Amino acid sequence: MPYGYHGKILRVDLSSGNIEVETQPESFYRTYMGGGAMGTYYLLREVKKGADPLGPENLLAVFPSVVTGATIAGQSRINVNAKSPMSGAIGDSQAGGFFPAEFKFAGFDGVIFRGQSKKWVYLSIIDGKAELHNASHLTGKLTGEVDSLLKQEIGGEKAQVMQIGPAAEKGVRFSGIVNMANRLNGRTGMGLVMASKKLKAIVVRGHGKPKIADPKALADLNKIGAQWIPTNPNVESVGRLGTASVVLPQNTFGTLPTHNYNEGQFVRAESISGEKMAATILKTRDTCYACTVRCKRVVEIKEGKYPFDPIYGGPEYETIGTFGSYCGIDDLAVVSMAHQICDMHGVDTISCGATIAFAMECYERGIITKEETGGIDLRFGNGDAMLEVLTQIVTKSGKLGVILAEGSARAAMIWGKGADECLITCKNEEVPAHMPQAKRSLALIYAVNPFGADHQSSEHDWMYEKGIASELYLGRLATMGLTEPQEPMSLGEEKVKFAYLSQAFYSMMDSLDLCQFVYGPAWCLFGPVETVSMIKAVTGWDVTIEELIQVGIRRINLMRTFNAREGFTRKDDTLPKKFFKPLGGTGPTSGIAVGKEEFEAALNMYYGLHGWTNKGVPTPDALKKSGIDWAAEYLPA
Ligand code: SF4
């Protein structure tokens, strides 16, 4: 019997209704470990070049990892992969909560869906038994309602539900997959793929906790982690104030994207801060399975124009950034209402908020008028207009809602007239609320990341910059061979190495489905040394930091090979035009921009570190070094 996993993966063919169990050897688990590496392994092998992301031939791969469900902080996360309907490239998204651990307890290490059902169905996995059920009675209902109905119908109160909301049923492109009615696999349109398969939900319940190799070592590490929380300022504040704790520091540094990324400071940032939330609408803190950091927020608003039901949790920093400062909105109740609408209907708050901010800029610049908005005065700062447009998007109604439900990149093509100048997308995916103008290695990673701009795919520059990074963080980075902290806003050779190695580490974490506030190369609760100890304690494998970095590089190579086969090359590894123009506004980042030459040089160095061609395509040699020489047959001729 293996430690940490079951050795069983479910295969569900939604066209035929056939369910099978696949087994894989230990070497497979040690090579890929779970999450995005395992998901992409199947996508690359089984989804043919040019497949329609919304057709039966696309796979939807749902994977926790070999450590999910162990009793320690930061392991209860789950990854979804499919070919993305937003980009046509690989899609990838993670979420936390109690669903991921419960999925493991239900008896499997992952589930892969193929085909398309004729009618709406949901899958239950209860103590090792998987069954498909009719879901026609659940369509059109809000996520909170479906969560509750499915618990009554099957599995009981302790069952966990992962579902698509009504927005995905209607075809909103940036639909996500929701668990607990407030945790989202939000990015890259994975909810729309699930809807295309007419799969409404997955319900899990079980008692089959995988065996742990060294329970005492795991318990000791968990105890140490709880003791370290108060001594690590970043982790302490993310627990105390949630991810919204970074609103004010970002504003001070001039990196709080404001007015659709035209400025880096929002004059009313205080009004949408974590401190403001704690002092006004916070009801309680929430957590994911076994996590002592407890960063999740639950807010409640009982009266007024914007009531908030606590079952939908509370807004994260990214949601506050996109619906708040991006849109110039300074009312936390309005931002919370936007969060609630997104969770109820099941859409990604980053893509949705950023798409509305894009439309606001188009309106302010006269690219669209009240003719296109249906009479809505879509100025920056108009909260009610923002909520009206948001409601149109999630219900795919109204002239504006139907267009914006396709995301900003497609809307820009429809509107023309220079609307693309207002875009903040990479590979058609809206950019999160961390400004690469001031974090230059992030500019590189936004561009090269296989599934579009992502703020959680590498360590941010400040952790490796002189005068900013603490001794603890620099000491941790040194264990990965990063020993020369750099000047702020640099993007030279050493920064590119930092980007490459820290992306590999984060990529490993997205294969092991680890929370990036708990494990990481620098600022989190546990650094690389403790990450190794945790994986050893759970699996019994004698892993090293180097082996873990190779898992991350392997995932990136698999994803880039998938993309290369679809025709993605260097031309797609680029940034929004806006990032190369000086920022407006006031504060420390006013007037700065990413330099084009510096960026192109960094791309060359990055490709070189991977051993790829100068077009950004993996070579057979690079795949061989990564232990996946089999993948070379999928490279373009
Ligand atoms: S730090 Fe927050 S998001 Fe991460 S596992 Fe803990 S509660 Fe969940």
Boltz pocket constraint, residues with backbone or C-beta under 6 A from the ligand:
constraints:
  - pocket:
      binder: B
      contacts: [[A, 73], [A, 74], [A, 75], [A, 76], [A, 96], [A, 97], [A, 286], [A, 287], [A, 288], [A, 289], [A, 291], [A, 292], [A, 293], [A, 294], [A, 295], [A, 296], [A, 515], [A, 516], [A, 517], [A, 518]]
      max_distance: 6.0
